[in-house]
């Protein structure tokens, strides 16, 4: 194309673009110039935004002096066979730094490698005595611990108390405590609502005193896989590696959570972060500050979530609450009159959403406390009182098997009346019932999670002592079947559905 043609073609394209924007291709310069001229700003329009910005700035100025950076160091030992690294030693140096000693000789036999592994997180000053709140995973197995205040002063510190089950730890400044330590105020996380504005302060990627803002996007999150006891606040506030242990703050400058985890497949913020609520932290702080072990309450039940099918079977208006699959002998639950098949819907004045929610509520109750528990039994509501015991062992909530089954004749099950000899043979711990002796691979029973050795002890809320009882109690036509199954020391309800 000749140059003149190219110019005309470009001009034509520009003319179309500018025409759509300002109306005439012959006034390109004038049109663009008028668009670039800044217009007036109405102060009354931007006043709310300015006021919100001032609020964020005020909260940040209030809380930042209370936030510290936590530096950890530990010696890592590796016993590796002696060999030449095919791709060089860069991978080891990247992980451990240049101090990682790579031996130059190549003698046979294993060699011990030592290196210093460094970590960094965040924390917040709790009191004038130098106690600092952070995550357990930040200070776990550390050999050397330092904290740096907002004004860059750095101090040696020591771990005072930890609770791995909630990922909470308290450390304390060693030696002389500064007289001017500012301390946080723990707020009420139970008063939060989805949509509330919050701010996070910490050291993401080592960038100390970084402030980010967002909202509470959910509450009561569990099953994240970070700790045994989870009741997380979920936020879209940007938090990243290094924020762990730092505060999540409401617009009154109160700490309502401790940033702990992010949901991401790429190792950095992807819109979903989790913080331990202040309500959970408050219950254990007195013990942790004293270096004592956190003592949890125990009700003595095994529980499971309520599915839609279970809600129908147990005459519930909605699939909420915690279904009692088993009541332990000589437990507070047994003394209170709670039975297998009861659905706990309210505990100590608080609604129970699911089994994880109840587990957190009970564990946070002081042993010896007397609580009111609302249950649904056979469609009717009752209230019982229980005196909570000290937790002596962790029993995971019974997980319901996958939904989906057919009538017993089509389930792929082989069953047999349980006898004492058969119980010993199979290693089951039930006195009466029908034991499952085989499950056809790929059958509906297999897909439902039933296993060889499971003992069916109830059908349709009626006891099953033998195969004859089971046959008699099973519905003759189509319809859902409710089993209570015993598996080792645990019990769980299973709804079997015909296709």
WOHURA-V118761 format. One record per helix or strand of 3 or more residues. SS is the DSSP state (~ for helix, > for strand). FROM is the first residue (numbers start at 1). TO is the last residue. If there is no record, write none. Layout:
<<SS	FROM	TO> <SS	FROM	TO>>
This chain:
<<~	3	22> <~	25	36> <~	43	66> <>	67	81> <~	90	96> <>	110	125> <>	131	135> <~	136	139> <>	144	148> <>	154	163> <>	168	173> <~	189	191> <>	197	202> <~	204	206> <>	210	221> <>	232	235> <>	247	249> <>	255	262> <>	273	277> <~	278	289> <>	301	305> <~	308	313> <>	322	327> <~	332	336> <>	343	347> <~	355	363> <>	370	377> <>	380	387> <~	408	410> <>	413	417> <~	420	426> <>	434	439> <~	444	448> <>	455	459> <~	467	473> <>	481	487> <>	490	496>>
